[in-house]
Amino acid sequence: MQQNAAGLTIGRLAAEAGVNVETIRHYQRLGLIEEPARPAQGYRRYPEADVARIRFIKRAQQLGFSLKEIKGLLSLGERGQCREVQRLAAQKLENIEQRLRDLEAMRKVLAELVVQCENGESETHCPLIESLTHTGPNISPASR
């Protein structure tokens, strides 16, 4: 990682973290990373540790955490509250598992409707459209 004693410019930080400059600015506005003070002459310099922080943010997003949730995780991590981080991760896991169950229910219903269409005898009547229009199955989590 290329760095000088003064830190990284925003462009270098973005390149090394694998994001664009606007992403860094967005994270600053949200309070996910600090905006360094601007020197009287020259460019702001970011600490090298911000590269790892931005990579953490991106990886957490890939795991389904929102930026608001990530901000909370970072805050808890900085305060050494590992059990709370673990609790939030377990809660996120349960949310993901629920979404997977919901998607599976949706897949089953749609597969049934496709079969109804394939077995349909009328060229002018579509069982899928008919089912969704009139009595489409309710597959929301609350209906199960």
N, C-alpha and C positions, 0 to 999 in steps of 0.2 A: 504494500500500500504506500503510495507516494505521499509524503507529508514533509512540511518544513516546520521549524520551531514555532511559527505563528499559527499553524493549523491549516485547514482546508478551505478553499473558496467554495462558494455555493455550487459552482459548476463541477468542481472536483468531487465534492461530497455527493452530488447527484450521480455522477458517473460511477463512483466507487460503490455506492449503495444500490445502483441499478434502477434508479428512478429519474424522473425529469425534475428540473428546477422548480416548476410550478407545484409539484407534489411536495417538495420541501417547504415551500411558502405556505401551502395549504396546512401542512402539519404544524407550522409555526402559529398560524391563525387559530388552530384548534388547541394549542398548548401542548402538543405532543413532543415537540422539540423547542428548545429555547432559541430565540433570535439573538445572536451575539451583538454587542454594541458595535456601532460603526466607528472606526477610527477617524481621526480628523482628515487623514489622507489615506486613500486605499480602499480595500474591500474588507467586508466582514470575514472573519475567520472562524470556522467551526472546529470543535474538537474532534479528533479521530473517533472517539467513542460514539459520536452521532451516527457513524456508518453502521455500527452494530445495532443501534437503537432503531434506525430506519429499517434495517433488514428484519428486526423483530416485528415491527409494525406490519410490514408486508406479509410476513409468514403468518402472523396472527390473523390477518384478513383472509388469507387463503384457508385457514381453519374455520372461518365463519364468524369471527369476532368483528363487531362493528368498531368504528374508530372511537366511539364513546366508551365501549367496553374495554378497548385496548388502553385508553387513557387511564381507566381505573386499574387495570392490571399493572401498568407501569408504576402507578402511584403506590399500589400495594407492594410491589416488588422492591421498590426503593425503600420502603419502610420495613422490609423483612417479614411481611405477613404472608408467608408461604401457604399456610392452611387456608386462608381466605382465597388466595389464587387458586388453590386446588379445588375449593368448593365451587368457585365460578366456572372452572374448567369442567367439572363434573356436571354442572347445570347446563353448560353449552352442549356437552355430549348428549344429555337427555333430550335437549331440544332437537339436535340433529337426528337422533334415533326416532323421535316422534315424526319429524318431517319425512323420514324414510318410510315409516309405516303409512303415513298419509299418501305418499307417492305410490306405494305399492297398491293401496286401495284404489287410487285413481287409475293405475295401470290395469287392474283387473276389470273395472267398470268399462274402461275404453275398449279393452280387448273383447269383452262381451258384446259391446255395441258394434264393433267391427265384424264379429261373427254374424250378428243379426243382419248386417248389411250384405254380407257374402251369401247368406241363406235366403235373402229376400227374393221374391219372385217377380215383383213389379219393377218395371224400369222407371215408372213415374213416382214411386213412393220410396222414400229412403228411411229405413227404420232408425238410423242414427239421428238424423235430423228430427224425425218425429219424436223420438225418445227425449232428446235434449229440449225440444220445444215445449212438449206437454208434460211429461211425467218423468223427466230426467232424474236419475237416482241422485240422492243427496249423499255426497261422500265426505262432507266436512267432518272434522274430528268430533264435533259435538253430536253428530247424528249417529255415531257408533256406540 
